[in-house]
Amino acid sequence: VEFTLKPDVSRTDAKELLVQNATISFENEPGCYRFDVVEIYNGDVHFLLYEIYRDENAFSEHLKTKHYEKFDAVSEQFFEGKRIRLGGLVSGAPDPWKS
């Protein structure tokens, strides 16, 4: 998901909102395998969410959670643009914590 800030919105406050949503999703949704918040330093997009879910159903369930609904409503105060791109993981880096 790509987010573009509204003019005069605090980047720090927006980042805090995104991180809170990511943390709750990752910690409480068994189908959420990864949820990263990336801050973009140049260009029109200010933040990127990189999320990996077990399957399409797990992502659909994420969109129905209370915390997501709250986040979605509050995020309208911060962002003027939100672009969702869906895809499938073709290849990933090896997990450095597994031996």
C-alpha angles and dihedrals in degrees: 000000000000120000129196118198123234114242114273094017118134110252089205093055092047091049090051091052092050094047092049091053092046093049094049092047095049095044098044108031114074091199093057107093099170136009117175128176112211122192113214114213100195137031135035096301116076103184137022126198114207110195132175120194129185090246144329091283092057089052091049089051089051090058090055097052120113092235092053093048089051092046092048092052095046094043090066087073091058108034133055094185134038122175121185120202121185125202145144128252109252098177135355137194115264115265105256091205095061117081 
